[in-house]
Amino acid sequence: MTATKGQRHQAILALVNRGGVHTQQELAEALARRGLVRGYRSSTALVRELVLSVELIEPMAVIRTPPGTANLVARRIDEAALPGIAGTVAGDDTIIAVLRKPGAGRALKDLLAHVE
């Protein structure tokens, strides 16, 4: 049986809240052990699943995630080193990404695969 997105979100929240994972790789491995993902999933695939919304308010973007997962998503954005993104600031469930130039939000949305 395939786990639903909601079931995976609940498992992610439980892992993060317990302090059981600190990296995207650890998260993927923990979910795989629980049978919630099949095999290795890229950090990009996991991050895309965690993004609830992306709102562009240039020169910034506000990205919403489930509670406790914003740092995982922000790290992926920073590691992508998109030329139009100056950096991110992450809270518990919200990320602010600072855009260097108009239109940089499109590359960010493409990375996060969030289509509105």
C-alpha positions as CSV (number, residue, x, y, z in Angstrom):
1,M,0.0,0.0,0.0
2,T,1.3,3.4,-0.9
3,A,1.4,6.1,1.8
4,T,-0.5,9.3,1.2
5,K,1.1,12.7,1.2
6,G,-0.6,13.4,4.5
7,Q,0.8,10.2,6.1
8,R,4.3,11.1,5.0
9,H,3.8,14.7,6.4
10,Q,2.7,13.2,9.8
11,A,5.8,10.9,9.8
12,I,8.1,13.8,8.9
13,L,6.6,16.0,11.7
14,A,7.1,13.2,14.2
15,L,10.7,12.6,13.2
16,V,11.6,16.3,13.2
17,N,9.8,17.0,16.5
18,R,11.6,14.1,18.2
19,G,14.9,15.5,16.9
20,G,15.5,12.2,15.1
21,V,16.7,13.8,11.8
22,H,19.0,16.7,11.0
23,T,19.6,16.3,7.3
24,Q,17.5,15.5,4.2
25,Q,19.4,12.3,3.8
26,E,18.6,11.2,7.3
27,L,14.9,12.1,6.7
28,A,14.8,10.0,3.5
29,E,16.4,7.0,5.2
30,A,14.0,7.3,8.2
31,L,11.0,7.4,5.9
32,A,12.2,4.5,3.9
33,R,12.7,2.4,7.1
34,R,9.0,3.1,7.9
35,G,7.9,2.0,4.4
36,L,6.7,5.5,3.6
37,V,9.0,6.0,0.6
38,R,10.4,3.4,-1.7
39,G,14.2,3.3,-1.9
40,Y,16.2,6.4,-2.1
41,R,14.4,9.6,-2.9
42,S,16.4,12.7,-3.8
43,S,16.5,15.6,-1.4
44,T,14.8,17.6,-4.2
45,A,11.9,15.1,-4.3
46,L,11.5,15.2,-0.5
47,V,11.7,19.0,-0.4
48,R,9.1,19.4,-3.1
49,E,6.7,17.3,-1.1
50,L,7.2,19.5,2.0
51,V,6.4,22.8,0.2
52,L,2.8,23.8,0.9
53,S,2.8,27.1,-0.9
54,V,5.1,29.8,-2.5
55,E,4.0,33.4,-2.5
56,L,6.0,35.9,-4.5
57,I,6.1,39.4,-3.0
58,E,9.2,40.7,-4.9
59,P,11.9,41.2,-3.8
60,M,11.0,38.2,-1.6
61,A,9.2,34.9,-1.6
62,V,7.3,33.4,1.3
63,I,7.4,29.6,1.4
64,R,5.2,27.6,3.7
65,T,6.0,24.1,5.0
66,P,4.6,21.8,7.7
67,P,5.7,22.8,11.2
68,G,9.3,21.9,11.9
69,T,10.4,21.4,8.3
70,A,11.3,24.9,7.1
71,N,15.0,24.5,7.8
72,L,15.2,21.4,5.6
73,V,13.6,23.2,2.7
74,A,15.7,26.4,3.2
75,R,18.9,24.4,3.2
76,R,17.9,22.8,-0.2
77,I,17.2,26.3,-1.6
78,D,20.6,27.6,-0.4
79,E,22.4,24.5,-1.7
80,A,20.9,25.0,-5.1
81,A,22.8,28.3,-5.3
82,L,20.3,29.8,-7.7
83,P,21.8,33.0,-9.1
84,G,18.7,35.1,-8.5
85,I,18.3,34.1,-4.8
86,A,20.5,36.0,-2.3
87,G,19.6,33.7,0.6
88,T,16.9,32.4,2.9
89,V,15.8,32.8,6.5
90,A,13.8,29.9,8.0
91,G,11.5,29.7,11.0
92,D,9.5,26.7,12.1
93,D,7.1,26.5,9.1
94,T,7.9,29.6,7.0
95,I,10.9,30.6,4.9
96,I,11.7,34.0,3.5
97,A,13.8,33.9,0.3
98,V,15.4,37.2,-0.8
99,L,15.3,37.7,-4.5
100,R,18.2,39.5,-6.2
101,K,16.3,40.5,-9.3
102,P,12.8,40.6,-10.8
103,G,11.8,37.2,-12.2
104,A,14.0,35.2,-9.9
105,G,10.9,33.7,-8.3
106,R,10.3,31.6,-11.4
107,A,13.5,29.7,-10.8
108,L,12.7,29.3,-7.1
109,K,9.2,27.9,-8.0
110,D,10.8,25.6,-10.6
111,L,13.2,24.2,-7.9
112,L,10.4,23.7,-5.5
113,A,8.0,22.4,-8.2
114,H,5.1,24.4,-6.8
115,V,2.7,25.5,-9.5
116,E,-0.2,27.8,-8.7
